[in-house]
Amino acid sequence: MHIVVAGQGYVGLPLAVRAAEVGHRVVGYDVDHHRVQQLAAGDSYVEDVAPARLRAVLDTGAYFVTADVGELAGYDIAVIAVPTPLRDGVPDLTYIEACARTLGEHLCPGATVVLESTTYPGTTEELLLPILEKSSGLKAGADFRLGFSPERIAPGNKRWSFEGTPKLVSGIDTTSLEVIKGFYDGIFHTTVPVSGPRVAELAKLIENTFRLVNISMINELATLTGRLGVNIWEAIDAAGTKPFGFTRFTPGPGVGGHCLPVDPLFLAWKIQDELGVPFRFVELAADVNRRMPDYVVQRVVASLDNRGVAVAGARILLLGLTYKINATDLRNSPSARVAELLTDLGADVRGAEPNLPDGADTELPVRRVDATPEEVAAADAVVLLMDHARFDLPMIQQNAAWILDCRNRMAGANVEVL
């Protein structure tokens, strides 16, 4: 089939490449001309798509990337995988709206549109459907198919591959569901049909809200248990020996990425907007996690004070700036807030991030350095924010004057854990 994947980021690019690999003719569409040029040159910026895989589908012609809307004509299935940011607590769906208008202008009878972007229940039928109908002059259900299938991207996850992760699928009617399920059956090992887009939209938000709430609970405990004289990490390990009724979550300096800091707030906004009541669990969880970088900084400042070192002028080394282990993604990473707070206090803040390619320094919140023995030894405080495999933790512990370990990877007289 002729497939269009609109949005060639962390969600759209893996789908486009996988669809091309299984035999479809895929147009990867993106409005970012620089991104299009990178992909056309075989340069993948998504860690789950190796450059060799990208070049292979480019070379066969199965995959073509463009910013030209004229190349979208004649598609059988179009997948929308564009950003859905949160702005001042309100979902920003302008990317979906713009993409819908563009796809609607090229929508032909019998074609199918699938939304993958995370959003609140009702978006597919209340927002996307009317735009497609107006732009195309066609009728959803009668003339074209429509549905929602949430992404479940987990960058760097070695246990669950892209195609091995079960895929939720939905349609506005039986025919739409059959077509959408048939498409994804050829890409994923398992598809899970649900009764309609609203269920699929809510299911995605439940997945991320579950994680946010549980991480927040553990994070808040981590700020309290030290004063109780209890090691939170040991207690989590002990609780984890229960073979049922418990899921392991661990503390950290905060949550990042597009999903956890954003998606649950879509649900909270929708509930407040439509029902007029707050979703208190989400609001509390989000508040707890927003405060975790502040707690990290409090711990650093307290340690410096105890050692007679003023934070103003202190040299502080942050290790791991991405939001996820072994990843290259800086989106909403708590490292930015930690760096900002320490810099505002007058500290000389440096950051080591071995997973980012050369030339990515402009995206970093601090001056970039390598975690060499000399750099570690020169720091008044070392903060392990993300425990990437590329860090030599024994060397770091041997050379550091003091370490705040936010991941419980080290132990010793010069180490404090979060």
TORKEGU-20882 format. One record per residue (C-alpha): residue in three letters; residue number from 1; x, y, z. Coordinates in steps of 0.02 Angstrom, whole numbers, always signed. Layout:
<aa: ala; i: NUM; x: X; y: Y; z: Z>
...
This chain:
<aa: met; i: 1; x: +0; y: +0; z: +0>
<aa: his; i: 2; x: +47; y: +182; z: -18>
<aa: ile; i: 3; x: +74; y: +242; z: +161>
<aa: val; i: 4; x: +101; y: +419; z: +225>
<aa: val; i: 5; x: +173; y: +442; z: +399>
<aa: ala; i: 6; x: +155; y: +625; z: +448>
<aa: gly; i: 7; x: +287; y: +672; z: +577>
<aa: gln; i: 8; x: +458; y: +592; z: +572>
<aa: gly; i: 9; x: +509; y: +602; z: +753>
<aa: tyr; i: 10; x: +526; y: +472; z: +891>
<aa: val; i: 11; x: +356; y: +398; z: +847>
<aa: gly; i: 12; x: +338; y: +422; z: +660>
<aa: leu; i: 13; x: +511; y: +371; z: +600>
<aa: pro; i: 14; x: +513; y: +195; z: +677>
<aa: leu; i: 15; x: +339; y: +164; z: +607>
<aa: ala; i: 16; x: +385; y: +228; z: +434>
<aa: val; i: 17; x: +543; y: +123; z: +423>
<aa: arg; i: 18; x: +457; y: -34; z: +488>
<aa: ala; i: 19; x: +313; y: -11; z: +365>
<aa: ala; i: 20; x: +438; y: +6; z: +223>
<aa: glu; i: 21; x: +531; y: -150; z: +281>
<aa: val; i: 22; x: +373; y: -257; z: +273>
<aa: gly; i: 23; x: +336; y: -205; z: +94>
<aa: his; i: 24; x: +237; y: -43; z: +91>
<aa: arg; i: 25; x: +282; y: +112; z: -9>
<aa: val; i: 26; x: +306; y: +243; z: +126>
<aa: val; i: 27; x: +315; y: +431; z: +117>
<aa: gly; i: 28; x: +385; y: +508; z: +275>
<aa: tyr; i: 29; x: +315; y: +684; z: +285>
<aa: asp; i: 30; x: +383; y: +819; z: +401>
<aa: val; i: 31; x: +374; y: +1008; z: +399>
<aa: asp; i: 32; x: +550; y: +1022; z: +471>
<aa: his; i: 33; x: +662; y: +1042; z: +318>
<aa: his; i: 34; x: +822; y: +1012; z: +416>
<aa: arg; i: 35; x: +752; y: +848; z: +482>
<aa: val; i: 36; x: +702; y: +796; z: +306>
<aa: gln; i: 37; x: +878; y: +832; z: +242>
<aa: gln; i: 38; x: +953; y: +728; z: +383>
<aa: leu; i: 39; x: +842; y: +579; z: +347>
<aa: ala; i: 40; x: +867; y: +591; z: +158>
<aa: ala; i: 41; x: +1054; y: +579; z: +191>
<aa: gly; i: 42; x: +1029; y: +421; z: +294>
<aa: asp; i: 43; x: +1064; y: +509; z: +459>
<aa: ser; i: 44; x: +948; y: +441; z: +593>
<aa: tyr; i: 45; x: +922; y: +545; z: +750>
<aa: val; i: 46; x: +810; y: +413; z: +830>
<aa: glu; i: 47; x: +906; y: +285; z: +930>
<aa: asp; i: 48; x: +788; y: +140; z: +888>
<aa: val; i: 49; x: +817; y: +165; z: +701>
<aa: ala; i: 50; x: +996; y: +123; z: +658>
<aa: pro; i: 51; x: +1069; y: +222; z: +512>
<aa: ala; i: 52; x: +1096; y: +59; z: +418>
<aa: arg; i: 53; x: +910; y: +19; z: +427>
<aa: leu; i: 54; x: +865; y: +193; z: +368>
<aa: arg; i: 55; x: +987; y: +187; z: +223>
<aa: ala; i: 56; x: +924; y: +15; z: +171>
<aa: val; i: 57; x: +743; y: +72; z: +146>
<aa: leu; i: 58; x: +803; y: +233; z: +64>
<aa: asp; i: 59; x: +910; y: +135; z: -59>
<aa: thr; i: 60; x: +768; y: +19; z: -110>
<aa: gly; i: 61; x: +649; y: +165; z: -133>
<aa: ala; i: 62; x: +526; y: +91; z: -9>
<aa: tyr; i: 63; x: +545; y: +246; z: +99>
<aa: phe; i: 64; x: +547; y: +425; z: +38>
<aa: val; i: 65; x: +555; y: +577; z: +152>
<aa: thr; i: 66; x: +488; y: +748; z: +103>
<aa: ala; i: 67; x: +422; y: +915; z: +161>
<aa: asp; i: 68; x: +325; y: +937; z: -2>
<aa: val; i: 69; x: +137; y: +916; z: +23>
<aa: gly; i: 70; x: +121; y: +874; z: -161>
<aa: glu; i: 71; x: +201; y: +706; z: -126>
<aa: leu; i: 72; x: +56; y: +654; z: -14>
<aa: ala; i: 73; x: -70; y: +625; z: -153>
<aa: gly; i: 74; x: -144; y: +453; z: -177>
<aa: tyr; i: 75; x: -111; y: +377; z: -7>
<aa: asp; i: 76; x: -204; y: +222; z: +50>
<aa: ile; i: 77; x: -168; y: +249; z: +235>
<aa: ala; i: 78; x: -103; y: +405; z: +322>
<aa: val; i: 79; x: -39; y: +400; z: +500>
<aa: ile; i: 80; x: -29; y: +559; z: +603>
<aa: ala; i: 81; x: +118; y: +555; z: +724>
<aa: val; i: 82; x: +144; y: +739; z: +765>
<aa: pro; i: 83; x: +183; y: +821; z: +934>
<aa: thr; i: 84; x: +45; y: +861; z: +1058>
<aa: pro; i: 85; x: +127; y: +978; z: +1184>
<aa: leu; i: 86; x: +51; y: +1053; z: +1339>
<aa: arg; i: 87; x: +55; y: +1243; z: +1347>
<aa: asp; i: 88; x: +13; y: +1328; z: +1512>
<aa: gly; i: 89; x: -82; y: +1173; z: +1566>
<aa: val; i: 90; x: -189; y: +1166; z: +1407>
<aa: pro; i: 91; x: -167; y: +1035; z: +1269>
<aa: asp; i: 92; x: -100; y: +1111; z: +1109>
<aa: leu; i: 93; x: -174; y: +1013; z: +963>
<aa: thr; i: 94; x: -126; y: +1137; z: +827>
<aa: tyr; i: 95; x: -3; y: +1013; z: +750>
<aa: ile; i: 96; x: -143; y: +885; z: +733>
<aa: glu; i: 97; x: -260; y: +1016; z: +660>
<aa: ala; i: 98; x: -134; y: +1076; z: +531>
<aa: cys; i: 99; x: -88; y: +899; z: +482>
<aa: ala; i: 100; x: -272; y: +851; z: +466>
<aa: arg; i: 101; x: -305; y: +995; z: +348>
<aa: thr; i: 102; x: -156; y: +946; z: +241>
<aa: leu; i: 103; x: -203; y: +763; z: +234>
<aa: gly; i: 104; x: -386; y: +806; z: +205>
<aa: glu; i: 105; x: -340; y: +900; z: +47>
<aa: his; i: 106; x: -263; y: +739; z: -22>
<aa: leu; i: 107; x: -393; y: +618; z: +49>
<aa: cys; i: 108; x: -473; y: +505; z: -81>
<aa: pro; i: 109; x: -625; y: +390; z: -65>
<aa: gly; i: 110; x: -577; y: +225; z: +15>
<aa: ala; i: 111; x: -423; y: +293; z: +104>
<aa: thr; i: 112; x: -390; y: +281; z: +291>
<aa: val; i: 113; x: -322; y: +403; z: +420>
<aa: val; i: 114; x: -253; y: +345; z: +588>
<aa: leu; i: 115; x: -205; y: +459; z: +732>
<aa: glu; i: 116; x: -60; y: +399; z: +841>
<aa: ser; i: 117; x: -21; y: +560; z: +934>
<aa: thr; i: 118; x: -63; y: +550; z: +1119>
<aa: thr; i: 119; x: -215; y: +654; z: +1163>
<aa: tyr; i: 120; x: -372; y: +661; z: +1269>
<aa: pro; i: 121; x: -528; y: +552; z: +1239>
<aa: gly; i: 122; x: -636; y: +622; z: +1101>
<aa: thr; i: 123; x: -500; y: +701; z: +993>
<aa: thr; i: 124; x: -516; y: +579; z: +848>
<aa: glu; i: 125; x: -704; y: +598; z: +828>
<aa: glu; i: 126; x: -730; y: +776; z: +891>
<aa: leu; i: 127; x: -580; y: +865; z: +817>
<aa: leu; i: 128; x: -495; y: +761; z: +682>
<aa: leu; i: 129; x: -651; y: +694; z: +595>
<aa: pro; i: 130; x: -734; y: +863; z: +559>
<aa: ile; i: 131; x: -571; y: +937; z: +492>
<aa: leu; i: 132; x: -544; y: +791; z: +374>
<aa: glu; i: 133; x: -724; y: +801; z: +313>
<aa: lys; i: 134; x: -715; y: +988; z: +284>
<aa: ser; i: 135; x: -547; y: +982; z: +195>
<aa: ser; i: 136; x: -592; y: +834; z: +85>
<aa: gly; i: 137; x: -778; y: +855; z: +56>
<aa: leu; i: 138; x: -795; y: +671; z: +99>
<aa: lys; i: 139; x: -895; y: +584; z: +235>
<aa: ala; i: 140; x: -809; y: +484; z: +372>
<aa: gly; i: 141; x: -867; y: +304; z: +375>
<aa: ala; i: 142; x: -956; y: +315; z: +207>
<aa: asp; i: 143; x: -809; y: +380; z: +103>
<aa: phe; i: 144; x: -653; y: +358; z: +209>
<aa: arg; i: 145; x: -595; y: +262; z: +363>
<aa: leu; i: 146; x: -536; y: +337; z: +526>
<aa: gly; i: 147; x: -467; y: +277; z: +691>
<aa: phe; i: 148; x: -345; y: +296; z: +834>
<aa: ser; i: 149; x: -198; y: +184; z: +879>
<aa: pro; i: 150; x: -88; y: +252; z: +1019>
<aa: glu; i: 151; x: +100; y: +242; z: +1007>
<aa: arg; i: 152; x: +194; y: +140; z: +1135>
<aa: ile; i: 153; x: +371; y: +196; z: +1098>
<aa: ala; i: 154; x: +500; y: +153; z: +1230>
<aa: pro; i: 155; x: +668; y: +220; z: +1168>
<aa: gly; i: 156; x: +813; y: +104; z: +1209>
<aa: asn; i: 157; x: +702; y: -34; z: +1279>
<aa: lys; i: 158; x: +794; y: -197; z: +1243>
<aa: arg; i: 159; x: +659; y: -311; z: +1312>
<aa: trp; i: 160; x: +513; y: -246; z: +1210>
<aa: ser; i: 161; x: +550; y: -207; z: +1028>
<aa: phe; i: 162; x: +446; y: -88; z: +924>
<aa: glu; i: 163; x: +357; y: -227; z: +831>
<aa: gly; i: 164; x: +351; y: -342; z: +983>
<aa: thr; i: 165; x: +249; y: -222; z: +1090>
<aa: pro; i: 166; x: +61; y: -258; z: +1077>
<aa: lys; i: 167; x: -27; y: -124; z: +976>
<aa: leu; i: 168; x: -198; y: -54; z: +1023>
<aa: val; i: 169; x: -309; y: -19; z: +871>
<aa: ser; i: 170; x: -479; y: +62; z: +853>
<aa: gly; i: 171; x: -594; y: +132; z: +720>
<aa: ile; i: 172; x: -747; y: +242; z: +711>
<aa: asp; i: 173; x: -843; y: +95; z: +636>
<aa: thr; i: 174; x: -822; y: -89; z: +596>
<aa: thr; i: 175; x: -746; y: -62; z: +424>
<aa: ser; i: 176; x: -622; y: +66; z: +490>
<aa: leu; i: 177; x: -567; y: -54; z: +627>
<aa: glu; i: 178; x: -545; y: -197; z: +503>
<aa: val; i: 179; x: -436; y: -93; z: +387>
<aa: ile; i: 180; x: -331; y: -18; z: +527>
<aa: lys; i: 181; x: -308; y: -186; z: +613>
<aa: gly; i: 182; x: -258; y: -265; z: +448>
<aa: phe; i: 183; x: -125; y: -132; z: +420>
<aa: tyr; i: 184; x: -49; y: -148; z: +593>
<aa: asp; i: 185; x: -61; y: -339; z: +589>
<aa: gly; i: 186; x: +74; y: -333; z: +456>
<aa: ile; i: 187; x: +188; y: -225; z: +564>
<aa: phe; i: 188; x: +164; y: -285; z: +743>
<aa: his; i: 189; x: +166; y: -460; z: +813>
<aa: thr; i: 190; x: +6; y: -429; z: +912>
<aa: thr; i: 191; x: -137; y: -307; z: +888>
<aa: val; i: 192; x: -272; y: -277; z: +1019>
<aa: pro; i: 193; x: -436; y: -208; z: +949>
<aa: val; i: 194; x: -548; y: -103; z: +1062>
<aa: ser; i: 195; x: -725; y: -41; z: +1038>
<aa: gly; i: 196; x: -685; y: +136; z: +983>
<aa: pro; i: 197; x: -561; y: +280; z: +980>
<aa: arg; i: 198; x: -613; y: +350; z: +1150>
<aa: val; i: 199; x: -565; y: +187; z: +1235>
<aa: ala; i: 200; x: -396; y: +183; z: +1147>
<aa: glu; i: 201; x: -364; y: +367; z: +1186>
<aa: leu; i: 202; x: -404; y: +341; z: +1370>
<aa: ala; i: 203; x: -303; y: +178; z: +1379>
<aa: lys; i: 204; x: -146; y: +270; z: +1325>
<aa: leu; i: 205; x: -171; y: +402; z: +1459>
<aa: ile; i: 206; x: -205; y: +270; z: +1591>
<aa: glu; i: 207; x: -39; y: +186; z: +1549>
<aa: asn; i: 208; x: +60; y: +344; z: +1577>
<aa: thr; i: 209; x: -42; y: +405; z: +1725>
<aa: phe; i: 210; x: -12; y: +239; z: +1813>
<aa: arg; i: 211; x: +175; y: +264; z: +1798>
<aa: leu; i: 212; x: +171; y: +449; z: +1846>
<aa: val; i: 213; x: +70; y: +419; z: +2004>
<aa: asn; i: 214; x: +178; y: +274; z: +2064>
<aa: ile; i: 215; x: +342; y: +361; z: +2026>
<aa: ser; i: 216; x: +278; y: +515; z: +2117>
<aa: met; i: 217; x: +232; y: +414; z: +2271>
<aa: ile; i: 218; x: +407; y: +337; z: +2279>
<aa: asn; i: 219; x: +489; y: +505; z: +2246>
<aa: glu; i: 220; x: +395; y: +587; z: +2388>
<aa: leu; i: 221; x: +441; y: +442; z: +2502>
<aa: ala; i: 222; x: +623; y: +466; z: +2454>
<aa: thr; i: 223; x: +617; y: +645; z: +2520>
<aa: leu; i: 224; x: +549; y: +584; z: +2687>
<aa: thr; i: 225; x: +622; y: +415; z: +2731>
<aa: gly; i: 226; x: +796; y: +479; z: +2768>
<aa: arg; i: 227; x: +726; y: +574; z: +2916>
<aa: leu; i: 228; x: +643; y: +413; z: +2973>
<aa: gly; i: 229; x: +811; y: +325; z: +2972>
<aa: val; i: 230; x: +758; y: +203; z: +2835>
<aa: asn; i: 231; x: +847; y: +166; z: +2671>
<aa: ile; i: 232; x: +712; y: +182; z: +2538>
<aa: trp; i: 233; x: +809; y: +79; z: +2412>
<aa: glu; i: 234; x: +826; y: -69; z: +2529>
<aa: ala; i: 235; x: +642; y: -57; z: +2573>
<aa: ile; i: 236; x: +595; y: -58; z: +2387>
<aa: asp; i: 237; x: +703; y: -213; z: +2360>
<aa: ala; i: 238; x: +618; y: -296; z: +2507>
<aa: ala; i: 239; x: +444; y: -254; z: +2443>
<aa: gly; i: 240; x: +494; y: -319; z: +2272>
<aa: thr; i: 241; x: +512; y: -496; z: +2340>
<aa: lys; i: 242; x: +321; y: -507; z: +2346>
<aa: pro; i: 243; x: +271; y: -607; z: +2191>
<aa: phe; i: 244; x: +101; y: -525; z: +2172>
<aa: gly; i: 245; x: +14; y: -358; z: +2200>
<aa: phe; i: 246; x: +172; y: -253; z: +2186>
<aa: thr; i: 247; x: +257; y: -164; z: +2040>
<aa: arg; i: 248; x: +431; y: -96; z: +2068>
<aa: phe; i: 249; x: +460; y: +90; z: +2048>
<aa: thr; i: 250; x: +617; y: +182; z: +2105>
<aa: pro; i: 251; x: +657; y: +363; z: +2150>
<aa: gly; i: 252; x: +744; y: +485; z: +2035>
<aa: pro; i: 253; x: +775; y: +671; z: +2007>
<aa: gly; i: 254; x: +609; y: +691; z: +1916>
<aa: val; i: 255; x: +523; y: +627; z: +1760>
<aa: gly; i: 256; x: +557; y: +681; z: +1581>
<aa: gly; i: 257; x: +519; y: +645; z: +1400>
<aa: his; i: 258; x: +357; y: +686; z: +1313>
<aa: cys; i: 259; x: +248; y: +558; z: +1401>
<aa: leu; i: 260; x: +250; y: +566; z: +1591>
<aa: pro; i: 261; x: +265; y: +754; z: +1619>
<aa: val; i: 262; x: +132; y: +789; z: +1486>
<aa: asp; i: 263; x: +9; y: +651; z: +1445>
<aa: pro; i: 264; x: -77; y: +629; z: +1615>
<aa: leu; i: 265; x: -110; y: +816; z: +1617>
<aa: phe; i: 266; x: -209; y: +796; z: +1455>
<aa: leu; i: 267; x: -327; y: +684; z: +1551>
<aa: ala; i: 268; x: -334; y: +804; z: +1699>
<aa: trp; i: 269; x: -373; y: +948; z: +1581>
<aa: lys; i: 270; x: -511; y: +851; z: +1492>
<aa: ile; i: 271; x: -593; y: +799; z: +1655>
<aa: gln; i: 272; x: -588; y: +976; z: +1723>
<aa: asp; i: 273; x: -648; y: +1052; z: +1559>
<aa: glu; i: 274; x: -790; y: +930; z: +1527>
<aa: leu; i: 275; x: -842; y: +874; z: +1701>
<aa: gly; i: 276; x: -792; y: +1026; z: +1803>
<aa: val; i: 277; x: -698; y: +925; z: +1935>
<aa: pro; i: 278; x: -511; y: +905; z: +1965>
<aa: phe; i: 279; x: -416; y: +743; z: +1939>
<aa: arg; i: 280; x: -326; y: +760; z: +2105>
<aa: phe; i: 281; x: -209; y: +611; z: +2091>
<aa: val; i: 282; x: -132; y: +678; z: +1931>
<aa: glu; i: 283; x: -117; y: +856; z: +1994>
<aa: leu; i: 284; x: -31; y: +798; z: +2154>
<aa: ala; i: 285; x: +83; y: +677; z: +2062>
<aa: ala; i: 286; x: +136; y: +810; z: +1937>
<aa: asp; i: 287; x: +173; y: +932; z: +2078>
<aa: val; i: 288; x: +280; y: +806; z: +2172>
<aa: asn; i: 289; x: +385; y: +770; z: +2018>
<aa: arg; i: 290; x: +405; y: +953; z: +1973>
<aa: arg; i: 291; x: +484; y: +978; z: +2144>
<aa: met; i: 292; x: +610; y: +835; z: +2133>
<aa: pro; i: 293; x: +748; y: +937; z: +2048>
<aa: asp; i: 294; x: +730; y: +1064; z: +2190>
<aa: tyr; i: 295; x: +754; y: +924; z: +2317>
<aa: val; i: 296; x: +910; y: +865; z: +2226>
<aa: val; i: 297; x: +982; y: +1041; z: +2235>
<aa: gln; i: 298; x: +938; y: +1054; z: +2420>
<aa: arg; i: 299; x: +1037; y: +895; z: +2452>
<aa: val; i: 300; x: +1187; y: +961; z: +2356>
<aa: val; i: 301; x: +1184; y: +1128; z: +2447>
<aa: ala; i: 302; x: +1168; y: +1043; z: +2617>
<aa: ser; i: 303; x: +1318; y: +933; z: +2582>
<aa: leu; i: 304; x: +1424; y: +1079; z: +2525>
<aa: asp; i: 305; x: +1375; y: +1175; z: +2683>
<aa: asn; i: 306; x: +1423; y: +1027; z: +2792>
<aa: arg; i: 307; x: +1594; y: +1024; z: +2711>
<aa: gly; i: 308; x: +1618; y: +1212; z: +2727>
<aa: val; i: 309; x: +1600; y: +1245; z: +2540>
<aa: ala; i: 310; x: +1489; y: +1386; z: +2478>
<aa: val; i: 311; x: +1377; y: +1341; z: +2333>
<aa: ala; i: 312; x: +1420; y: +1506; z: +2250>
<aa: gly; i: 313; x: +1579; y: +1468; z: +2156>
<aa: ala; i: 314; x: +1572; y: +1280; z: +2191>
<aa: arg; i: 315; x: +1613; y: +1167; z: +2044>
<aa: ile; i: 316; x: +1474; y: +1041; z: +2016>
<aa: leu; i: 317; x: +1475; y: +899; z: +1889>
<aa: leu; i: 318; x: +1309; y: +827; z: +1829>
<aa: leu; i: 319; x: +1318; y: +653; z: +1756>
<aa: gly; i: 320; x: +1183; y: +601; z: +1632>
<aa: leu; i: 321; x: +1076; y: +740; z: +1560>
<aa: thr; i: 322; x: +948; y: +643; z: +1458>
<aa: tyr; i: 323; x: +783; y: +595; z: +1537>
<aa: lys; i: 324; x: +808; y: +408; z: +1512>
<aa: ile; i: 325; x: +950; y: +285; z: +1536>
<aa: asn; i: 326; x: +1061; y: +257; z: +1384>
<aa: ala; i: 327; x: +949; y: +372; z: +1280>
<aa: thr; i: 328; x: +985; y: +527; z: +1177>
<aa: asp; i: 329; x: +825; y: +621; z: +1217>
<aa: leu; i: 330; x: +834; y: +783; z: +1318>
<aa: arg; i: 331; x: +649; y: +827; z: +1310>
<aa: asn; i: 332; x: +585; y: +888; z: +1479>
<aa: ser; i: 333; x: +735; y: +809; z: +1566>
<aa: pro; i: 334; x: +746; y: +858; z: +1751>
<aa: ser; i: 335; x: +932; y: +891; z: +1723>
<aa: ala; i: 336; x: +887; y: +1059; z: +1646>
<aa: arg; i: 337; x: +800; y: +1116; z: +1805>
<aa: val; i: 338; x: +940; y: +1051; z: +1917>
<aa: ala; i: 339; x: +1068; y: +1144; z: +1813>
<aa: glu; i: 340; x: +964; y: +1303; z: +1811>
<aa: leu; i: 341; x: +941; y: +1306; z: +2000>
<aa: leu; i: 342; x: +1125; y: +1273; z: +2036>
<aa: thr; i: 343; x: +1180; y: +1404; z: +1909>
<aa: asp; i: 344; x: +1062; y: +1532; z: +1987>
<aa: leu; i: 345; x: +1147; y: +1497; z: +2154>
<aa: gly; i: 346; x: +1314; y: +1543; z: +2078>
<aa: ala; i: 347; x: +1386; y: +1369; z: +2052>
<aa: asp; i: 348; x: +1503; y: +1324; z: +1910>
<aa: val; i: 349; x: +1397; y: +1186; z: +1834>
<aa: arg; i: 350; x: +1461; y: +1062; z: +1705>
<aa: gly; i: 351; x: +1376; y: +913; z: +1626>
<aa: ala; i: 352; x: +1436; y: +747; z: +1556>
<aa: glu; i: 353; x: +1321; y: +664; z: +1430>
<aa: pro; i: 354; x: +1408; y: +528; z: +1329>
<aa: asn; i: 355; x: +1255; y: +475; z: +1230>
<aa: leu; i: 356; x: +1233; y: +635; z: +1132>
<aa: pro; i: 357; x: +1325; y: +652; z: +966>
<aa: asp; i: 358; x: +1455; y: +785; z: +937>
<aa: gly; i: 359; x: +1376; y: +950; z: +891>
<aa: ala; i: 360; x: +1227; y: +930; z: +1006>
<aa: asp; i: 361; x: +1302; y: +1045; z: +1139>
<aa: thr; i: 362; x: +1183; y: +1187; z: +1098>
<aa: glu; i: 363; x: +1040; y: +1082; z: +1166>
<aa: leu; i: 364; x: +1122; y: +1057; z: +1335>
<aa: pro; i: 365; x: +1080; y: +1161; z: +1488>
<aa: val; i: 366; x: +1263; y: +1170; z: +1543>
<aa: arg; i: 367; x: +1440; y: +1169; z: +1478>
<aa: arg; i: 368; x: +1477; y: +994; z: +1413>
<aa: val; i: 369; x: +1629; y: +897; z: +1476>
<aa: asp; i: 370; x: +1687; y: +717; z: +1480>
<aa: ala; i: 371; x: +1680; y: +619; z: +1641>
<aa: thr; i: 372; x: +1869; y: +599; z: +1653>
<aa: pro; i: 373; x: +1961; y: +563; z: +1816>
<aa: glu; i: 374; x: +2026; y: +742; z: +1814>
<aa: glu; i: 375; x: +1854; y: +819; z: +1787>
<aa: val; i: 376; x: +1777; y: +711; z: +1923>
<aa: ala; i: 377; x: +1916; y: +750; z: +2047>
<aa: ala; i: 378; x: +1903; y: +937; z: +2015>
<aa: ala; i: 379; x: +1718; y: +942; z: +2062>
<aa: asp; i: 380; x: +1661; y: +992; z: +2236>
<aa: ala; i: 381; x: +1507; y: +886; z: +2206>
<aa: val; i: 382; x: +1460; y: +754; z: +2078>
<aa: val; i: 383; x: +1276; y: +717; z: +2046>
<aa: leu; i: 384; x: +1230; y: +555; z: +1955>
<aa: leu; i: 385; x: +1064; y: +600; z: +1874>
<aa: met; i: 386; x: +1060; y: +459; z: +1745>
<aa: asp; i: 387; x: +1164; y: +301; z: +1758>
<aa: his; i: 388; x: +1213; y: +274; z: +1577>
<aa: ala; i: 389; x: +1311; y: +116; z: +1539>
<aa: arg; i: 390; x: +1453; y: +222; z: +1467>
<aa: phe; i: 391; x: +1495; y: +295; z: +1637>
<aa: asp; i: 392; x: +1641; y: +213; z: +1728>
<aa: leu; i: 393; x: +1559; y: +214; z: +1899>
<aa: pro; i: 394; x: +1705; y: +134; z: +1996>
<aa: met; i: 395; x: +1821; y: +268; z: +1926>
<aa: ile; i: 396; x: +1697; y: +405; z: +1969>
<aa: gln; i: 397; x: +1678; y: +345; z: +2147>
<aa: gln; i: 398; x: +1866; y: +329; z: +2169>
<aa: asn; i: 399; x: +1901; y: +507; z: +2112>
<aa: ala; i: 400; x: +1751; y: +606; z: +2175>
<aa: ala; i: 401; x: +1755; y: +708; z: +2335>
<aa: trp; i: 402; x: +1568; y: +683; z: +2360>
<aa: ile; i: 403; x: +1429; y: +605; z: +2257>
<aa: leu; i: 404; x: +1240; y: +619; z: +2262>
<aa: asp; i: 405; x: +1186; y: +458; z: +2178>
<aa: cys; i: 406; x: +1007; y: +477; z: +2115>
<aa: arg; i: 407; x: +1006; y: +299; z: +2047>
<aa: asn; i: 408; x: +1077; y: +195; z: +2191>
<aa: arg; i: 409; x: +1223; y: +130; z: +2089>
<aa: met; i: 410; x: +1366; y: +167; z: +2209>
<aa: ala; i: 411; x: +1405; y: +148; z: +2394>
<aa: gly; i: 412; x: +1542; y: +216; z: +2505>
<aa: ala; i: 413; x: +1595; y: +351; z: +2625>
<aa: asn; i: 414; x: +1590; y: +484; z: +2487>
<aa: val; i: 415; x: +1419; y: +432; z: +2420>
<aa: glu; i: 416; x: +1244; y: +483; z: +2471>
<aa: val; i: 417; x: +1094; y: +407; z: +2384>
<aa: leu; i: 418; x: +936; y: +502; z: +2343>
